[in-house]
Amino acid sequence: MLGIARGERKPMSPAFQPCPLWRRLAALAYDLLITVAIVMVVGLACQLATGGRLIETGPRVHVPLWYQALQGAVVAGYFVASWHRGGQTLGMRAWRIRVSRDDGTPISLQQAVVRLLVGAAPLGLLLIEPLAGARATRWLLVGAWVIWFAFAMFDPRRRALHDIAADSEVWRLG
């Protein structure tokens, strides 16, 4: 795409710089709004399909496992398809950043999946919520993501942990 051999570093130019952390987090905030909208649409469709009996309430709320898996798959699909197809989610487009390989070519499907799985790994901490409580679990989750993104402050190419694992780069465009 850019005419640079694999493994060779792209020359730094003002038009193609590693993305600063604050810009990545701003794009992530935009994408959070988009994923909430996606979850709401899928939730509405599932509520309509089940005649309003999707979530059982009472002394304890029960959310079916298939519904949780569906929501996870739809949100994961949004990120993986966006990164693999165009290198950008809608939030990344708004903040003019793009994920790619170090030579500027689009990341592979495998890289997109690795990036998603490593980036979402702290969500596994939600499994300890019955033991640790909601408040402690939230703080552990936030702490894990702070560590994940702190890598970008120390890595010379400003890569977060999920970028290092997927061998991807996030570039600021123009």
N, C-alpha and C positions, 0 to 999 in steps of 0.2 A: 504494500500500500504506500509506504513512504520510501521504498527503495533502499532499506537498510537491512543488512544480513542479520539473521537470528543470532542473538547473543551480543550483538554490537549495540552500544548505547547510543541513543538518539542525541544529537547535539542540542544543548539548551538554547532555546530562543524565546524571546518575549511572548511569542504566540503559543508556545507549548511548554509549560512549566509544571512541575509537580504541584498538585492541589494542596493548598493550606488546609489544616484541620478544621478551622472555623467554617470554611466554605462547604466542606464535606458534611459537617453537622447541620448546617443550614439546609442543604439539599435533603438530608435525612429527615429533618422536621417537615419539609414539604411532602416527602414520601409517606410519612406517618399519616398525614391527613388523607392522602390518596388511599392508603391501605385501610384506613377506617371506613372510607366510602365503599371500598370493595367488600369489606366484611359486612357492612350494612346491607348491601344489595344481595349478597349471597344469603344472609340471614333472612331477609324478607322473602326471597324465593323459597327457602326451606320452610319458613313458617306457613307460607301459602300452600306448599306441597303437603304439609302434615296437618293441615286444617287448624293451625294455631296450637298444636300439641307438641311442638318440638322440644321445649324445655319444661320439665316438670318442676313445679314449685311446691312448697309446703314447708315442713320443718327443715328440710334440706333440699337445695336446688340440685337437679340432675340434668346435666347437659350430655346428650349422647356422644359416644366416642366417634361415631362416623361423622358427626357434624363438626367436631373439633378437627378431625383429620381433613375433612373437606375444606374448611377455612384455612388451615395450614397449607394445604396443597395449592389453593387458589392464590394466596399471598406469595408463596414461594414461586409459583409460576409467573407472577407479575415481575418479580425481581430477576429470575433466571432468564426469562424471555427478553426483558429489556436490556440486560447486560450483554447477552449473547447476540441478539439481533442488531442493536444499534449502539451498544456501549453506554447507553444512558437510560435512566428512569426519567419520569416526568420531572421529579425534583432536581435531578442532575442537569436536565436541559435548562431549567429555570436559572440555575446557578452556573451554567456554562462550564460544566465539567464532564469528563468522559473516562470510563474505565476501558483499558486495553492491555495488550501485551506490551512489553518494554520496547518493541519495535514499532508500536503504533497500530498494529493490526488488531482486529476484534478478538476478544477472548473466546476460547472454545466452549462448547456446552459443558464439558467436564470442568473447566476452570470456573465457569459460572456456578455450577453446583457446589464445588469445593468452597468457593467464596461465600455462598449462601450458608452452607452447613457450618463453617467455622464462625461466620459472623453471627449466626443464630444460636451457637452452642450454649451461651449463657442461659438461654431459655430453659435448658435442662434443669437449672436450679429451681424452677417452679415445682419440680417433683418433691422437693423437701419442704414445701409449704405446710403440709399437715404436721410435720415435726417441729419446724422452726417458727412457724407463725407467719402471717402475711407481712407484717412490718419488717422482720428480719430478712425474709426472702426478697422483698423489694430492694432493701439496701445491698444485699449480696449481689443481686442482679445488676443494679446500677454500678456497683464496684467492679464487677467483672467486665462490664462494657467500658468503663473508664480505663481499665488495664488494656483491653483490646485496642482502643483508640490511642492510648498513650504511646504505643509503638510508633505511631506516625510522628510524634514529637522528637523521637530519637533516631529514627531511621533516616539516613541521608537522602533517600528518595521519597520520604514522607509517606511510607506505606504503613497501613494498619495491619494488625495480625492476620486478618482474613485476606489482605492483598499479598502478604508474604507467603501464606499457605497456598494461595491459588496462583502465585507467580504472575500477579497482575499489577498494573499501575493506575493511579487516578490522576488525570491531567487537567489542568486549568486551561480552558480554551480562550484564546484572545485576551 
